[in-house]
Amino acid sequence: MTTATDESFMRRAIAVAVARLGTTGSNPAVGCVMVSGGRVVAEAATGAGGRPHAEEQAVFQAGEATVGATAFVTLEPCGERTSGAVSCAERLASAGVIRVVYAIANPDGRSAGRGPARLRAAGIVVEAGLLAKEAAALYAGFLSALRAGRGSPSRTSLRRPRRRVTATAGQIPSRGDTSLMASLQEITDRIRAAVGADSGLGKTLKFNLKGDGFVFIDGGTVTNEDAPADLTLTIAMDDLVALGEGKLDAMNAVMTGRLQLSDMGLAMALQGKMQALFSKMA
């Protein structure tokens, strides 16, 4: 049975994976957080180019602390390796982990239930689907490619092409079928209206609009100053509008590089509050 504490550990694993997006070659970016006695003893993500896997790094980092630990993994641990190396499921079992919680099932032939089966055969408690909706955006391209029979997607297939938009004086530029790009004043007014008397974030927040200015939020104060903030979101103005209108998913925006976060951990902690703020901008 999962708890709110379990969810916090899985969100940490998701954050660790997100930070590695775009660097793992054809392999998916996976996050693994090892917890023992209610505290994190190790955390790791898929290595550069796709190796080593997150679980094997976390096991190595944790050392003897893996005995009796719980592993929170964003993607189902592999049960077999094409290289013939020890699978992640076997590593977790041999390290003495007693519980494995993962978010997303992996239909890849090297996994597809093999990892969990190995773990259960070793007497390990296995729980699937924790925060699956939150983790799904991490693997949309990877899973789509597998289902289509194309194998793992390349790094470039995870990126959405962008084009620069220009406009003559007095025109509001558009971006394909997405929202019209607002002026700095318009977006500031929207944010100010959404914030109201207090943003409710408990932290200072800054939008860096990629050359189109800044919006700084401190409690109920909204200005255009470029001041130091607890969390900075770097995003194009039209993408920010699209977030507010629900036309752009925040996790997908992070995945494709359209939204950059100065502190992933803090962003995950404030996720619910920021979503509420974005929804008021519509």
C-alpha positions as CSV (number, residue, x, y, z in Angstrom):
1,M,0.0,0.0,0.0
2,T,1.5,3.3,-1.0
3,T,1.4,6.5,1.1
4,A,1.9,10.2,0.7
5,T,5.5,9.7,1.7
6,D,5.9,7.1,-1.1
7,E,4.6,9.7,-3.6
8,S,7.1,12.2,-2.4
9,F,9.9,9.7,-3.1
10,M,8.6,8.9,-6.5
11,R,8.3,12.6,-7.4
12,R,12.0,12.8,-6.4
13,A,12.8,10.0,-8.8
14,I,10.8,11.7,-11.5
15,A,12.8,14.9,-10.9
16,V,16.1,13.0,-11.1
17,A,15.0,11.5,-14.4
18,V,13.8,14.8,-15.9
19,A,17.2,16.3,-15.2
20,R,18.8,13.7,-17.4
21,L,16.4,14.0,-20.4
22,G,18.1,14.4,-23.7
23,T,21.4,12.9,-22.6
24,T,20.7,9.2,-22.6
25,G,20.9,8.4,-26.3
26,S,18.3,5.9,-27.4
27,N,17.6,4.7,-23.9
28,P,14.9,6.3,-21.8
29,A,15.9,8.6,-18.8
30,V,15.1,6.6,-15.7
31,G,15.3,7.9,-12.1
32,C,15.8,5.7,-9.1
33,V,15.6,6.7,-5.4
34,M,16.7,4.3,-2.7
35,V,15.1,4.7,0.7
36,S,15.9,3.1,4.0
37,G,14.4,3.9,7.3
38,G,12.4,6.8,5.8
39,R,15.5,8.6,4.4
40,V,17.0,8.7,0.9
41,V,20.3,6.7,0.9
42,A,21.0,7.0,-2.8
43,E,19.5,8.5,-6.0
44,A,20.6,8.1,-9.6
45,A,19.5,8.5,-13.2
46,T,20.4,6.7,-16.4
47,G,24.0,7.6,-17.4
48,A,25.1,9.7,-20.3
49,G,24.5,7.8,-23.5
50,G,22.2,5.3,-21.8
51,R,24.6,3.5,-19.5
52,P,24.8,2.6,-16.7
53,H,21.2,2.1,-15.7
54,A,19.8,4.1,-12.8
55,E,19.1,1.2,-10.5
56,E,22.7,-0.2,-10.7
57,Q,24.1,3.2,-9.9
58,A,21.8,3.6,-6.9
59,V,22.7,0.2,-5.6
60,F,26.4,1.0,-5.9
61,Q,25.9,4.4,-4.2
62,A,23.8,3.0,-1.3
63,G,26.2,0.2,-0.5
64,E,25.1,-1.8,2.5
65,A,22.2,0.5,3.0
66,T,20.3,-1.3,0.3
67,V,19.6,-4.2,2.6
68,G,16.0,-3.8,3.7
69,A,15.6,-0.7,1.5
70,T,12.8,0.3,-0.9
71,A,13.6,1.4,-4.5
72,F,11.4,3.9,-6.2
73,V,11.9,3.7,-10.0
74,T,10.2,5.7,-12.7
75,L,10.3,2.9,-15.2
76,E,9.8,-0.9,-14.7
77,P,13.3,-2.4,-13.9
78,C,14.7,-4.5,-16.8
79,G,14.7,-8.3,-16.3
80,E,17.3,-8.9,-19.1
81,R,20.1,-7.0,-20.8
82,T,21.0,-7.3,-24.4
83,S,24.7,-7.2,-23.4
84,G,24.2,-10.2,-21.2
85,A,25.1,-8.2,-18.1
86,V,23.2,-8.6,-14.9
87,S,19.7,-7.1,-15.1
88,C,18.5,-4.3,-12.9
89,A,16.0,-6.6,-11.3
90,E,18.8,-9.1,-10.4
91,R,20.9,-6.3,-9.0
92,L,18.1,-5.0,-6.8
93,A,17.4,-8.5,-5.5
94,S,21.0,-9.4,-4.8
95,A,21.5,-6.1,-3.0
96,G,18.9,-7.0,-0.4
97,V,16.2,-4.6,-1.5
98,I,12.8,-5.7,0.0
99,R,10.4,-3.5,-1.9
100,V,10.4,-2.0,-5.4
101,V,7.9,0.6,-6.5
102,Y,7.8,1.8,-10.1
103,A,5.6,4.2,-12.0
104,I,5.4,3.1,-15.6
105,A,5.3,-0.5,-17.1
106,N,7.9,-1.2,-19.8
107,P,6.7,-3.2,-22.9
108,D,10.2,-3.6,-24.2
109,G,11.0,-7.3,-24.7
110,R,13.8,-7.1,-22.1
111,S,11.3,-6.0,-19.5
112,A,7.6,-6.6,-20.3
113,G,7.0,-8.0,-16.8
114,R,10.3,-10.0,-16.6
115,G,11.9,-7.6,-14.1
116,P,8.9,-7.7,-11.7
117,A,8.7,-11.4,-12.1
118,R,12.3,-11.9,-11.1
119,L,11.8,-9.5,-8.1
120,R,8.8,-11.4,-6.9
121,A,10.5,-14.7,-7.3
122,A,13.2,-13.4,-4.9
123,G,10.5,-12.5,-2.3
124,I,10.5,-8.8,-3.0
125,V,7.3,-6.8,-2.8
126,V,6.6,-5.1,-6.1
127,E,4.1,-2.3,-6.6
128,A,3.3,-0.7,-10.0
129,G,1.7,2.5,-11.2
130,L,2.6,5.0,-8.5
131,L,2.3,8.5,-10.0
132,A,2.0,6.9,-13.5
133,K,0.2,9.9,-14.9
134,E,3.0,12.3,-13.7
135,A,5.8,10.0,-15.1
136,A,4.0,9.3,-18.4
137,A,5.3,12.3,-20.2
138,L,8.9,11.1,-19.6
139,Y,8.3,8.1,-21.8
140,A,5.7,9.1,-24.3
141,G,8.1,9.0,-27.3
142,F,9.9,5.9,-26.0
143,L,6.7,3.9,-25.5
144,S,5.1,5.1,-28.8
145,A,8.1,3.9,-30.7
146,L,8.1,0.5,-29.0
147,R,4.4,0.0,-29.8
148,A,4.9,1.0,-33.4
149,G,7.7,-1.6,-33.6
150,R,10.4,0.9,-34.3
151,G,12.5,0.2,-31.2
152,S,13.8,2.9,-28.9
153,P,13.4,6.4,-30.3
154,S,16.5,8.5,-31.0
155,R,17.3,11.6,-28.9
156,T,16.1,13.9,-31.7
157,S,12.7,12.2,-31.8
158,L,12.0,13.5,-28.3
159,R,12.4,17.1,-29.3
160,R,9.8,19.2,-30.9
161,P,11.0,21.4,-33.8
162,R,10.8,25.1,-33.2
163,R,10.8,28.0,-35.6
164,R,11.6,31.6,-34.8
165,V,8.8,34.0,-35.3
166,T,9.2,37.5,-36.5
167,A,6.7,40.3,-37.1
168,T,6.6,43.8,-38.4
169,A,5.9,46.7,-36.1
170,G,2.4,46.7,-34.6
171,Q,1.8,43.0,-35.4
172,I,1.3,40.2,-32.9
173,P,3.3,37.2,-34.1
174,S,1.7,33.8,-34.2
175,R,3.3,30.4,-33.8
176,G,1.6,27.8,-36.1
177,D,-1.6,26.6,-34.4
178,T,-0.6,27.7,-30.9
179,S,-1.7,30.7,-29.0
180,L,-0.9,34.2,-30.2
181,M,2.2,35.6,-28.6
182,A,1.1,38.2,-26.0
183,S,3.0,41.4,-25.2
184,L,4.9,41.7,-22.0
185,Q,2.3,44.0,-20.6
186,E,-0.5,41.6,-21.5
187,I,1.2,38.6,-19.9
188,T,2.1,40.6,-16.8
189,D,-1.5,41.7,-16.4
190,R,-2.7,38.1,-16.7
191,I,-0.2,36.9,-14.1
192,R,-1.1,39.8,-11.8
193,A,-4.8,38.9,-12.0
194,A,-4.0,35.2,-11.4
195,V,-1.8,36.0,-8.4
196,G,-4.4,38.3,-6.7
197,A,-3.5,39.2,-3.1
198,D,-1.0,36.4,-2.8
199,S,0.5,33.8,-5.2
200,G,0.3,31.2,-2.4
201,L,3.7,29.8,-3.6
202,G,5.6,30.8,-0.4
203,K,8.6,31.4,-2.7
204,T,9.7,34.0,-5.2
205,L,9.2,33.1,-8.8
206,K,10.6,34.6,-12.0
207,F,9.6,34.0,-15.6
208,N,12.5,34.6,-18.0
209,L,10.8,35.2,-21.3
210,K,13.8,34.5,-23.5
211,G,14.6,38.0,-24.5
212,D,11.1,39.4,-24.2
213,G,11.5,40.5,-20.6
214,F,10.8,39.2,-17.1
215,V,7.9,38.7,-14.8
216,F,8.8,38.5,-11.1
217,I,6.4,37.3,-8.4
218,D,6.9,37.9,-4.7
219,G,3.8,37.1,-2.7
220,G,1.1,39.4,-4.1
221,T,3.6,41.7,-5.9
222,V,4.1,41.2,-9.7
223,T,6.8,43.3,-11.4
224,N,9.0,43.2,-14.5
225,E,12.3,43.4,-12.7
226,D,15.1,40.9,-13.3
227,A,15.6,40.1,-9.6
228,P,17.1,36.9,-8.0
229,A,14.3,34.4,-7.4
230,D,14.0,31.1,-5.6
231,L,12.8,29.5,-8.8
232,T,13.2,30.8,-12.4
233,L,11.2,29.4,-15.3
234,T,12.7,30.2,-18.7
235,I,10.1,30.0,-21.3
236,A,9.0,31.8,-24.5
237,M,6.1,34.1,-24.0
238,D,3.7,32.2,-26.3
239,D,4.5,29.0,-24.6
240,L,3.7,30.5,-21.2
241,V,0.3,31.6,-22.6
242,A,-0.2,28.1,-23.9
243,L,0.5,26.7,-20.4
244,G,-2.1,29.0,-18.9
245,E,-4.7,27.9,-21.5
246,G,-4.0,24.2,-21.0
247,K,-2.7,23.8,-24.6
248,L,0.8,22.9,-23.4
249,D,1.6,20.3,-20.8
250,A,4.3,21.4,-18.4
251,M,6.1,18.0,-18.2
252,N,6.1,17.8,-22.0
253,A,7.4,21.4,-22.1
254,V,10.3,20.4,-19.8
255,M,11.0,17.2,-21.9
256,T,11.2,19.2,-25.2
257,G,13.3,22.0,-23.7
258,R,10.5,24.6,-24.1
259,L,10.4,25.1,-20.4
260,Q,13.7,25.2,-18.3
261,L,13.7,25.2,-14.5
262,S,16.5,26.5,-12.3
263,D,15.6,24.1,-9.5
264,M,13.9,20.9,-10.5
265,G,13.4,19.8,-6.9
266,L,11.7,23.0,-5.9
267,A,9.6,23.0,-9.1
268,M,8.3,19.5,-8.2
269,A,7.5,20.6,-4.7
270,L,5.5,23.6,-6.0
271,Q,4.0,21.7,-8.9
272,G,0.4,21.8,-7.6
273,K,0.5,25.5,-6.7
274,M,2.0,26.5,-10.0
275,Q,-0.6,24.5,-11.9
276,A,-3.3,26.3,-10.0
277,L,-1.6,29.6,-10.9
278,F,-1.4,28.7,-14.6
279,S,-5.0,27.7,-14.7
280,K,-6.0,31.1,-13.5
281,M,-4.2,32.7,-16.4
282,A,-6.6,31.2,-19.0
